[in-house]
Amino acid sequence: MKTQNKDLNYKLGLLKLAMELDNVSLACKIFGCSRPTYYRYKKAYLEGGEEALRDVSRKKPNPKNQVLPHKIKILLAMTKKFIIPPKILYYPTFYLLIQ
């Protein structure tokens, strides 16, 4: 939540500074961003206000990256029984042994 507020304050600060200075290029140099980025923020602000400037998470969960619960139990049992270093669990050949 704090990072969203920081991002929102950054974007609003950029827009306000550009209005105060009446110079988009200088405001972008001070904030360290490009002019197209400023105009993207301005367009979003004009269309939807502050809510449009908030970052929306676009990342969807990928179930292919998840390890199945029964395989987690097997891995934990093997690490307890044989004292396998955790680094080995990341090797692809180790996964072939338990499938």
MODELLER restraints for C-alpha pairs under 7 A, 6 or more apart:
rsr = mdl.restraints
at = mdl.atoms
rsr.add(forms.Gaussian(group=physical.xy_distance, feature=features.Distance(at['CA:4:A'], at['CA:54:A']), mean=6.60, stdev=0.5))
rsr.add(forms.Gaussian(group=physical.xy_distance, feature=features.Distance(at['CA:4:A'], at['CA:55:A']), mean=6.62, stdev=0.5))
rsr.add(forms.Gaussian(group=physical.xy_distance, feature=features.Distance(at['CA:8:A'], at['CA:53:A']), mean=6.31, stdev=0.5))
rsr.add(forms.Gaussian(group=physical.xy_distance, feature=features.Distance(at['CA:8:A'], at['CA:54:A']), mean=5.93, stdev=0.5))
rsr.add(forms.Gaussian(group=physical.xy_distance, feature=features.Distance(at['CA:11:A'], at['CA:41:A']), mean=6.80, stdev=0.5))
rsr.add(forms.Gaussian(group=physical.xy_distance, feature=features.Distance(at['CA:14:A'], at['CA:27:A']), mean=6.56, stdev=0.5))
rsr.add(forms.Gaussian(group=physical.xy_distance, feature=features.Distance(at['CA:14:A'], at['CA:31:A']), mean=6.72, stdev=0.5))
rsr.add(forms.Gaussian(group=physical.xy_distance, feature=features.Distance(at['CA:15:A'], at['CA:42:A']), mean=6.85, stdev=0.5))
rsr.add(forms.Gaussian(group=physical.xy_distance, feature=features.Distance(at['CA:17:A'], at['CA:27:A']), mean=6.01, stdev=0.5))
rsr.add(forms.Gaussian(group=physical.xy_distance, feature=features.Distance(at['CA:18:A'], at['CA:24:A']), mean=5.00, stdev=0.5))
rsr.add(forms.Gaussian(group=physical.xy_distance, feature=features.Distance(at['CA:18:A'], at['CA:27:A']), mean=5.18, stdev=0.5))
rsr.add(forms.Gaussian(group=physical.xy_distance, feature=features.Distance(at['CA:25:A'], at['CA:35:A']), mean=6.57, stdev=0.5))
rsr.add(forms.Gaussian(group=physical.xy_distance, feature=features.Distance(at['CA:28:A'], at['CA:34:A']), mean=5.97, stdev=0.5))
rsr.add(forms.Gaussian(group=physical.xy_distance, feature=features.Distance(at['CA:28:A'], at['CA:35:A']), mean=6.21, stdev=0.5))
rsr.add(forms.Gaussian(group=physical.xy_distance, feature=features.Distance(at['CA:41:A'], at['CA:53:A']), mean=6.73, stdev=0.5))
rsr.add(forms.Gaussian(group=physical.xy_distance, feature=features.Distance(at['CA:44:A'], at['CA:52:A']), mean=5.58, stdev=0.5))
rsr.add(forms.Gaussian(group=physical.xy_distance, feature=features.Distance(at['CA:44:A'], at['CA:53:A']), mean=6.27, stdev=0.5))
rsr.add(forms.Gaussian(group=physical.xy_distance, feature=features.Distance(at['CA:45:A'], at['CA:52:A']), mean=6.08, stdev=0.5))
rsr.add(forms.Gaussian(group=physical.xy_distance, feature=features.Distance(at['CA:45:A'], at['CA:53:A']), mean=6.26, stdev=0.5))
